[in-house]
Amino acid sequence: MEFFRGNSGIKKIRDEDRQLSQRIAALNSLTPSDVKPHEVGVVYSTHNLRYMTSLTDKYVGQHGTERGKAERFQQFGQLAETLLDLPPTYFSYGLFASSYIRGLQRQQEEPRKTGEPQRTLLAGALTEDTVKEYTSSVRFIHPDALCYVTDVEGESTSKLPEASGFVYGDAQRLSFADGVFDSVHTNILLPNLTDNSPLITFPETKRTRFFAEAARVLNEDGRLLLVEEYENISDEELREAGFSRITREPALTFSSRRDMERSLKHGETDGIYEVTPSRYVDFVMAAK
């Protein structure tokens, strides 16, 4: 389906690009006029934003904590892909919004024993966009949902009004009471839960401890919604943690970040913008 037509379509693209330039500029106290698409492309094309050049320093900077720099590097990569219409490689929650939303719709079809607003938890969030995309996706199905985020660190991500609450904490020791959430979400979290010690073996790994914690904080109708690299997760690990009903399918991903942003902005997750099954990433949904 053609989305843009005539002069109105050109104006929409220009407005989007202006907003993207403003967001890139805000990463390092620039003005939007300082943002040059060809420079953004040069920085992005290095494929290693941590290798500092004068241009990288201009757009991302070296100031602040390591966590703050990591957030800016990831955010820059995502914004550059949107501005330059590049295939997404800097993953965020919204790229897979269609899968998360379909999972929430399936859960909604089943009887629920409480009439209270949905409580959801995102474990791990490196950028502001991931938090905003997560809250937008959940509230597409549950407008009154209380959307929480937890991470061991967080600078800009911890200050966003979109989230109902940001809690500093380790995914292996969630600081929430038993059975308080209707869904727990991850987005490429598991590569960060690696065990380097040869003394730690299955089932005592960081990943299985997180799965057990997710099962603990979910209520009896709750769901664990995972978007992870397909070889990075096994059904056996989830069963060991207490999950019984497990479904797995290729995650649906937008072909471009620009399409993803339009989709979430206008509340259209199917039909208008192309989504395709990923060859590398699975959407896994598990119930106790």
KOLDREN-106247 format. One record per residue: residue in three letters; residue number from 0; chain; y, z, x of N, C-alpha, C in turn. Coordinates in steps of 0.05 Angstrom, whole numbers. Layout:
<fidos>
FIDO   rest    nr   kette       ny       nz       nx      cay      caz      cax       cy       cz       cx
FIDO    ALA   NUM       A        Y        Z        X        Y        Z        X        Y        Z        X
...
</fidos>
This chain:
<fidos>
FIDO   rest    nr   kette       ny       nz       nx      cay      caz      cax       cy       cz       cx
FIDO    MET     0       A      -24        0       17        0        0        0       25        0       18
FIDO    GLU     1       A       44      -18       12       68      -18       27       86        5       18
FIDO    PHE     2       A       96       19       38      113       43       31      143       36       31
FIDO    PHE     3       A      152       22       52      180       16       55      186      -12       45
FIDO    ARG     4       A      209      -16       32      217      -42       23      247      -45       28
FIDO    GLY     5       A      255      -67       41      283      -74       43      300      -54       58
FIDO    ASN     6       A      326      -54       52      345      -37       66      340       -7       61
FIDO    SER     7       A      330        0       37      325       28       32      303       39       51
FIDO    GLY     8       A      283       22       57      262       30       75      273       34      104
FIDO    ILE     9       A      290       16      112      302       18      139      319       44      141
FIDO    LYS    10       A      333       50      120      349       74      119      332       99      122
FIDO    LYS    11       A      309       99      107      291      122      109      280      126      138
FIDO    ILE    12       A      273      104      151      263      106      178      285      117      196
FIDO    ARG    13       A      310      107      193      332      117      210      337      146      205
FIDO    ASP    14       A      336      155      180      340      183      173      318      200      186
FIDO    GLU    15       A      294      191      185      272      205      197      276      207      227
FIDO    ASP    16       A      283      185      240      287      185      269      310      204      277
FIDO    ARG    17       A      331      205      261      353      222      266      344      252      265
FIDO    GLN    18       A      328      258      245      318      285      243      299      292      266
FIDO    LEU    19       A      282      273      274      264      277      297      280      282      323
FIDO    SER    20       A      302      266      327      319      270      350      331      298      350
FIDO    GLN    21       A      339      308      327      350      335      325      329      356      333
FIDO    ARG    22       A      304      352      324      283      371      330      276      371      359
FIDO    ILE    23       A      275      347      372      270      345      400      292      358      416
FIDO    ALA    24       A      317      353      408      340      364      421      340      395      421
FIDO    ALA    25       A      331      406      398      331      435      395      311      449      414
FIDO    LEU    26       A      292      434      425      272      447      443      286      458      468
FIDO    ASN    27       A      307      445      477      319      453      503      350      451      502
FIDO    SER    28       A      361      458      479      390      460      475      405      435      483
FIDO    LEU    29       A      394      412      474      407      386      477      422      380      452
FIDO    THR    30       A      438      358      452      449      347      428      432      323      420
FIDO    PRO    31       A      431      316      395      415      293      387      422      267      402
FIDO    SER    32       A      447      264      409      455      240      424      443      239      452
FIDO    ASP    33       A      435      262      462      422      264      489      394      253      488
FIDO    VAL    34       A      381      251      465      353      243      462      351      213      463
FIDO    LYS    35       A      338      202      483      334      173      486      305      166      483
FIDO    PRO    36       A      298      150      463      269      144      458      254      134      483
FIDO    HIS    37       A      267      117      500      253      108      523      247      130      543
FIDO    GLU    38       A      265      150      545      260      174      562      237      191      550
FIDO    VAL    39       A      238      194      524      216      209      510      190      196      516
FIDO    GLY    40       A      189      169      516      164      155      522      155      158      550
FIDO    VAL    41       A      174      159      569      167      163      597      154      191      601
FIDO    VAL    42       A      167      211      590      156      239      592      129      241      579
FIDO    TYR    43       A      126      229      556      101      231      541       79      216      556
FIDO    SER    44       A       85      194      569       65      177      581       53      189      606
FIDO    THR    45       A       65      210      617       53      223      640       26      236      634
FIDO    HIS    46       A       22      242      608       -3      255      598       -7      282      611
FIDO    ASN    47       A       13      292      625       11      319      637       39      331      637
FIDO    LEU    48       A       47      341      614       75      350      612       81      374      630
FIDO    ARG    49       A       60      387      640       65      410      657       72      401      686
FIDO    TYR    50       A       69      375      692       78      365      717      108      360      715
FIDO    MET    51       A      124      377      726      153      377      720      167      354      735
FIDO    THR    52       A      182      338      720      200      318      732      227      325      721
FIDO    SER    53       A      247      310      730      274      315      720      276      310      690
FIDO    LEU    54       A      262      289      680      262      283      652      247      305      636
FIDO    THR    55       A      224      313      647      210      335      633      227      360      632
FIDO    ASP    56       A      241      366      653      258      389      654      281      386      633
FIDO    LYS    57       A      291      362      630      312      357      610      302      363      582
FIDO    TYR    58       A      279      354      575      270      356      547      255      381      541
FIDO    VAL    59       A      242      393      561      225      417      555      235      441      569
FIDO    GLY    60       A      244      438      594      255      460      609      234      478      621
FIDO    GLN    61       A      243      495      639      225      514      653      232      543      645
FIDO    HIS    62       A      250      547      627      259      575      621      239      588      603
FIDO    GLY    63       A      241      615      603      225      630      584      197      637      594
FIDO    THR    64       A      181      649      577      154      658      584      135      634      585
FIDO    GLU    65       A      111      639      596       91      618      596       83      610      568
FIDO    ARG    66       A       82      629      549       75      622      522       97      605      509
FIDO    GLY    67       A      122      612      515      144      596      504      144      568      514
FIDO    LYS    68       A      138      564      540      136      537      551      113      522      539
FIDO    ALA    69       A       90      535      535       67      522      523       74      512      495
FIDO    GLU    70       A       88      529      480       96      521      452      114      496      454
FIDO    ARG    71       A      134      496      472      152      473      474      138      448      483
FIDO    PHE    72       A      119      450      503      104      427      512       88      415      489
FIDO    GLN    73       A       74      431      474       58      421      451       76      409      430
FIDO    GLN    74       A       98      422      424      117      413      403      129      386      412
FIDO    PHE    75       A      136      384      437      147      358      447      127      336      443
FIDO    GLY    76       A      102      341      451       82      320      448       79      311      419
FIDO    GLN    77       A       79      330      401       76      323      373      100      307      363
FIDO    LEU    78       A      124      316      370      148      302      361      151      274      374
FIDO    ALA    79       A      143      271      399      143      245      412      124      226      398
FIDO    GLU    80       A      101      235      390       82      217      376       94      208      350
FIDO    THR    81       A      109      225      336      121      218      311      143      198      315
FIDO    LEU    82       A      161      204      334      184      187      338      176      159      348
FIDO    LEU    83       A      156      158      365      148      132      377      125      119      363
FIDO    ASP    84       A      116      131      340       93      120      325       69      116      342
FIDO    LEU    85       A       61      136      357       38      135      374       14      147      360
FIDO    PRO    86       A      -10      139      367      -34      152      356      -35      182      363
FIDO    PRO    87       A      -40      199      344      -39      228      349      -61      237      369
FIDO    THR    88       A      -52      251      389      -71      265      408      -64      295      410
FIDO    TYR    89       A      -39      302      403      -32      330      403      -37      341      375
FIDO    PHE    90       A      -61      352      371      -70      360      344      -53      383      333
FIDO    SER    91       A      -51      383      306      -39      405      292      -52      406      264
FIDO    TYR    92       A      -48      427      250      -61      432      224      -57      408      205
FIDO    GLY    93       A      -33      398      204      -26      378      184      -41      352      187
FIDO    LEU    94       A      -49      345      211      -63      320      215      -89      319      198
FIDO    PHE    95       A     -100      343      193     -125      345      178     -120      358      150
FIDO    ALA    96       A      -96      356      140      -89      370      115     -107      360       92
FIDO    SER    97       A     -114      335       92     -131      325       70     -157      340       68
FIDO    SER    98       A     -169      346       91     -195      361       91     -191      390       82
FIDO    TYR    99       A     -170      403       93     -165      431       84     -159      432       54
FIDO    ILE   100       A     -143      414       44     -136      414       16     -160      409       -1
FIDO    ARG   101       A     -177      390        6     -201      385       -9     -220      410       -9
FIDO    GLY   102       A     -221      423       14     -237      448       15     -226      469       -4
FIDO    LEU   103       A     -200      473       -4     -188      492      -23     -192      484      -52
FIDO    GLN   104       A     -191      458      -57     -197      449      -85     -225      455      -93
FIDO    ARG   105       A     -244      451      -75     -272      458      -81     -275      488      -87
FIDO    GLN   106       A     -262      504      -70     -264      533      -75     -251      540     -102
FIDO    GLN   107       A     -230      526     -109     -215      532     -134     -233      527     -158
FIDO    GLU   108       A     -252      508     -155     -269      501     -178     -289      522     -185
FIDO    GLU   109       A     -294      541     -166     -313      562     -171     -299      586     -183
FIDO    PRO   110       A     -313      602     -200     -301      626     -212     -291      645     -192
FIDO    ARG   111       A     -268      658     -198     -256      678     -180     -252      704     -195
FIDO    LYS   112       A     -259      726     -182     -260      751     -196     -233      766     -197
FIDO    THR   113       A     -213      757     -183     -187      770     -184     -166      751     -192
FIDO    GLY   114       A     -146      761     -206     -123      744     -214      -99      746     -195
FIDO    GLU   115       A     -102      760     -173      -80      763     -154      -75      737     -139
FIDO    PRO   116       A      -51      734     -127      -46      710     -111      -66      707      -88
FIDO    GLN   117       A      -72      682      -81      -89      677      -58      -77      688      -32
FIDO    ARG   118       A      -94      700      -16      -86      709       10     -102      693       31
FIDO    THR   119       A      -88      680       49     -100      663       69      -92      671       97
FIDO    LEU   120       A     -108      665      116     -102      672      144     -108      648      162
FIDO    LEU   121       A      -89      641      179      -93      621      200      -96      636      226
FIDO    ALA   122       A     -118      632      239     -124      645      265     -117      626      287
FIDO    GLY   123       A      -95      631      301      -86      615      323      -66      594      314
FIDO    ALA   124       A      -42      594      327      -21      574      320       -3      571      344
FIDO    LEU   125       A       -3      547      356       12      544      381       40      533      375
FIDO    THR   126       A       45      520      353       71      508      348       81      515      320
FIDO    GLU   127       A      108      513      317      120      517      291      109      498      270
FIDO    ASP   128       A      105      473      279       95      453      259       68      461      248
FIDO    THR   129       A       50      472      264       24      479      254       27      501      232
FIDO    VAL   130       A       45      520      236       49      541      216       60      529      191
FIDO    LYS   131       A       80      511      193       93      499      170       73      481      155
FIDO    GLU   132       A       57      466      170       37      448      157       15      464      143
FIDO    TYR   133       A        7      486      155      -13      504      143       -2      516      116
FIDO    THR   134       A       22      526      117       32      538       92       37      517       71
FIDO    SER   135       A       47      493       79       51      472       59       25      463       46
FIDO    SER   136       A        4      461       63      -22      451       52      -34      472       33
FIDO    VAL   137       A      -34      497       40      -45      518       23      -29      519       -3
FIDO    ARG   138       A       -3      519       -1       14      521      -26       14      496      -42
FIDO    PHE   139       A        3      474      -32       -1      450      -48      -21      456      -70
FIDO    ILE   140       A      -41      473      -64      -61      481      -83      -54      508      -97
FIDO    HIS   141       A      -44      526      -81      -38      553      -91       -8      559      -85
FIDO    PRO   142       A       10      551     -103       39      554      -98       48      582      -91
FIDO    ASP   143       A       34      602     -102       43      630      -97       27      644      -75
FIDO    ALA   144       A       12      628      -59       -5      640      -39       10      656      -18
FIDO    LEU   145       A       -2      677       -8        9      693       14       -5      683       39
FIDO    CYS   146       A        9      669       56       -2      656       79        5      671      105
FIDO    TYR   147       A      -16      682      117      -12      698      141      -22      682      166
FIDO    VAL   148       A      -10      690      189      -17      678      214      -23      700      234
FIDO    THR   149       A      -43      696      251      -48      715      273      -53      700      299
FIDO    ASP   150       A      -42      711      320      -46      699      347      -41      721      367
FIDO    VAL   151       A      -53      718      391      -49      738      412      -21      737      423
FIDO    GLU   152       A       -8      714      420       20      711      429       35      695      408
FIDO    GLY   153       A       60      691      412       76      675      394      106      681      397
FIDO    GLU   154       A      121      660      402      150      663      404      163      651      379
FIDO    SER   155       A      167      625      379      179      612      356      161      614      332
FIDO    THR   156       A      135      613      337      115      614      315      116      640      300
FIDO    SER   157       A      125      662      312      124      688      300      148      694      282
FIDO    LYS   158       A      168      675      282      193      680      269      198      662      245
FIDO    LEU   159       A      178      648      236      182      628      215      181      641      187
FIDO    PRO   160       A      200      635      170      200      647      143      178      636      125
FIDO    GLU   161       A      167      612      133      146      600      116      122      617      114
FIDO    ALA   162       A      115      632      135       91      649      135       98      676      121
FIDO    SER   163       A       79      686      106       83      712       93       83      734      113
FIDO    GLY   164       A       70      730      136       70      750      157       57      739      182
FIDO    PHE   165       A       68      745      205       55      738      231       46      764      244
FIDO    VAL   166       A       21      766      251        9      790      262       -1      784      290
FIDO    TYR   167       A       10      798      310       -1      794      337      -28      807      338
FIDO    GLY   168       A      -48      792      348      -74      803      349      -95      783      359
FIDO    ASP   169       A     -117      794      367     -140      779      378     -158      770      356
FIDO    ALA   170       A     -166      745      355     -184      735      334     -211      749      335
FIDO    GLN   171       A     -218      761      357     -243      776      359     -242      804      348
FIDO    ARG   172       A     -217      814      343     -213      841      332     -190      839      313
FIDO    LEU   173       A     -195      826      290     -173      822      270     -164      849      259
FIDO    SER   174       A     -138      852      258     -126      878      250     -121      879      220
FIDO    PHE   175       A     -141      871      204     -139      871      175     -163      886      163
FIDO    ALA   176       A     -159      896      140     -181      911      126     -203      891      117
FIDO    ASP   177       A     -225      903      109     -248      887      100     -241      873       73
FIDO    GLY   178       A     -249      848       71     -248      834       45     -221      828       34
FIDO    VAL   179       A     -200      824       50     -173      821       40     -165      792       37
FIDO    PHE   180       A     -180      773       48     -171      745       47     -190      728       31
FIDO    ASP   181       A     -177      708       18     -192      688        3     -201      665       21
FIDO    SER   182       A     -187      660       42     -195      639       61     -184      645       89
FIDO    VAL   183       A     -200      638      109     -192      640      137     -194      612      149
FIDO    HIS   184       A     -173      604      163     -171      576      173     -169      576      203
FIDO    THR   185       A     -181      556      216     -176      550      244     -170      521      248
FIDO    ASN   186       A     -156      515      269     -149      487      276     -152      484      306
FIDO    ILE   187       A     -175      474      315     -181      471      344     -177      497      358
FIDO    LEU   188       A     -187      519      347     -185      545      360     -207      550      380
FIDO    LEU   189       A     -231      540      374     -255      549      389     -253      543      419
FIDO    PRO   190       A     -241      521      428     -239      517      457     -224      539      472
FIDO    ASN   191       A     -208      555      457     -194      577      469     -211      603      469
FIDO    LEU   192       A     -234      602      456     -252      625      456     -276      619      473
FIDO    THR   193       A     -271      617      499     -292      610      518     -300      635      534
FIDO    ASP   194       A     -325      636      542     -335      658      558     -342      648      585
FIDO    ASN   195       A     -328      657      605     -333      648      633     -355      664      647
FIDO    SER   196       A     -361      688      636     -380      705      649     -409      696      643
FIDO    PRO   197       A     -425      692      663     -453      685      658     -469      707      645
FIDO    LEU   198       A     -458      732      644     -472      754      632     -469      754      601
FIDO    ILE   199       A     -451      738      591     -447      737      562     -462      714      551
FIDO    THR   200       A     -482      719      534     -499      698      523     -500      700      493
FIDO    PHE   201       A     -508      679      479     -511      680      450     -529      702      442
FIDO    PRO   202       A     -524      718      421     -501      714      403     -476      729      410
FIDO    GLU   203       A     -475      743      433     -451      758      440     -432      741      455
FIDO    THR   204       A     -417      724      441     -396      708      453     -370      713      437
FIDO    LYS   205       A     -348      704      449     -322      707      436     -322      692      409
FIDO    ARG   206       A     -335      669      409     -336      653      384     -351      668      362
FIDO    THR   207       A     -375      678      368     -390      691      348     -377      718      339
FIDO    ARG   208       A     -363      731      357     -348      755      349     -326      747      330
FIDO    PHE   209       A     -313      724      334     -292      715      315     -305      708      288
FIDO    PHE   210       A     -328      694      288     -341      688      263     -348      713      247
FIDO    ALA   211       A     -357      733      262     -364      759      248     -339      772      237
FIDO    GLU   212       A     -317      771      252     -292      783      242     -282      767      217
FIDO    ALA   213       A     -285      741      218     -276      725      195     -292      732      171
FIDO    ALA   214       A     -318      735      174     -335      743      151     -327      771      141
FIDO    ARG   215       A     -319      789      159     -312      816      151     -287      816      134
FIDO    VAL   216       A     -266      800      142     -241      802      127     -240      784      102
FIDO    LEU   217       A     -260      767       98     -262      750       74     -273      766       51
FIDO    ASN   218       A     -263      762       27     -275      775        4     -300      760       -4
FIDO    GLU   219       A     -314      770      -24     -340      759      -31     -339      730      -40
FIDO    ASP   220       A     -316      721      -50     -312      693      -58     -299      676      -36
FIDO    GLY   221       A     -294      688      -13     -278      675        8     -292      653       22
FIDO    ARG   222       A     -275      637       36     -285      614       51     -273      613       79
FIDO    LEU   223       A     -290      605       98     -280      600      125     -277      569      127
FIDO    LEU   224       A     -253      560      134     -247      532      136     -240      525      165
FIDO    LEU   225       A     -257      509      178     -254      503      206     -250      473      210
FIDO    VAL   226       A     -231      466      227     -230      439      238     -233      442      268
FIDO    GLU   227       A     -256      433      278     -263      437      306     -278      413      317
FIDO    GLU   228       A     -278      409      343     -294      388      355     -323      392      348
FIDO    TYR   229       A     -336      370      340     -362      372      327     -383      385      345
FIDO    GLU   230       A     -382      382      371     -402      394      388     -396      423      395
FIDO    ASN   231       A     -374      433      384     -364      459      392     -373      481      373
FIDO    ILE   232       A     -388      474      353     -395      494      333     -423      488      321
FIDO    SER   233       A     -439      508      317     -466      505      306     -469      521      280
FIDO    ASP   234       A     -485      511      262     -490      526      237     -504      552      243
FIDO    GLU   235       A     -520      552      265     -535      577      272     -515      599      278
FIDO    GLU   236       A     -494      593      293     -474      614      299     -462      625      274
FIDO    LEU   237       A     -456      608      254     -444      618      230     -464      635      213
FIDO    ARG   238       A     -489      627      213     -509      643      198     -512      670      211
FIDO    GLU   239       A     -512      671      237     -514      696      251     -491      715      244
FIDO    ALA   240       A     -468      703      238     -444      719      232     -444      728      203
FIDO    GLY   241       A     -462      718      186     -464      727      158     -457      705      138
FIDO    PHE   242       A     -453      681      146     -447      659      128     -473      645      120
FIDO    SER   243       A     -475      637       94     -500      625       85     -496      596       75
FIDO    ARG   244       A     -475      591       59     -471      564       49     -451      550       68
FIDO    ILE   245       A     -461      531       82     -446      517      103     -446      487       97
FIDO    THR   246       A     -423      475       95     -421      446       93     -405      435      116
FIDO    ARG   247       A     -412      410      124     -400      398      148     -396      369      142
FIDO    GLU   248       A     -373      358      150     -367      330      147     -346      322      167
FIDO    PRO   249       A     -344      297      174     -322      288      192     -295      296      180
FIDO    ALA   250       A     -277      307      196     -251      314      186     -235      289      180
FIDO    LEU   251       A     -220      290      158     -203      267      151     -176      271      165
FIDO    THR   252       A     -168      250      179     -143      252      195     -124      229      189
FIDO    PHE   253       A      -99      235      189      -78      215      185      -77      196      209
FIDO    SER   254       A      -71      171      204      -70      152      226      -45      155      243
FIDO    SER   255       A      -24      168      232        0      173      247       12      199      238
FIDO    ARG   256       A       27      212      256       41      237      249       63      232      229
FIDO    ARG   257       A       75      209      230       97      202      211       86      201      183
FIDO    ASP   258       A       62      189      179       49      189      153       43      217      144
FIDO    MET   259       A       33      233      163       27      261      156       51      276      146
FIDO    GLU   260       A       74      273      160       98      287      152      108      278      125
FIDO    ARG   261       A      107      251      120      115      241       94       97      252       72
FIDO    SER   262       A       71      253       77       52      262       58       57      291       50
FIDO    LEU   263       A       61      309       69       65      337       63       93      341       50
FIDO    LYS   264       A      112      326       58      139      328       47      139      321       18
FIDO    HIS   265       A      125      300       10      125      290      -17      102      300      -34
FIDO    GLY   266       A       84      316      -22       62      327      -37       41      307      -45
FIDO    GLU   267       A       37      287      -28       17      266      -33       -3      267      -10
FIDO    THR   268       A      -28      275      -16      -48      277        5      -70      257        3
FIDO    ASP   269       A      -71      241      -18      -91      221      -21      -79      195      -33
FIDO    GLY   270       A      -89      173      -23      -83      147      -36      -59      132      -24
FIDO    ILE   271       A      -37      145      -18      -14      131       -9      -15      126       21
FIDO    TYR   272       A      -23      147       36      -23      145       65      -52      145       75
FIDO    GLU   273       A      -57      129       95      -84      125      104      -95      149      119
FIDO    VAL   274       A     -119      158      110     -133      179      125     -161      167      131
FIDO    THR   275       A     -171      174      154     -198      163      162     -215      186      173
FIDO    PRO   276       A     -241      184      170     -259      205      182     -257      204      212
FIDO    SER   277       A     -254      227      224     -253      229      253     -281      225      265
FIDO    ARG   278       A     -281      213      289     -306      210      303     -312      234      321
FIDO    TYR   279       A     -292      252      325     -295      273      344     -292      301      332
FIDO    VAL   280       A     -281      303      308     -274      329      297     -287      332      270
FIDO    ASP   281       A     -299      355      265     -312      361      240     -295      381      223
FIDO    PHE   282       A     -298      378      197     -288      399      178     -312      414      169
FIDO    VAL   283       A     -312      440      174     -335      458      166     -324      479      147
FIDO    MET   284       A     -339      482      125     -332      502      105     -355      521      101
FIDO    ALA   285       A     -351      547      103     -373      566      102     -366      588       83
FIDO    ALA   286       A     -386      597       67     -383      619       49     -404      640       56
FIDO    LYS   287       A     -398      665       48     -417      687       54     -440      686       34
</fidos>
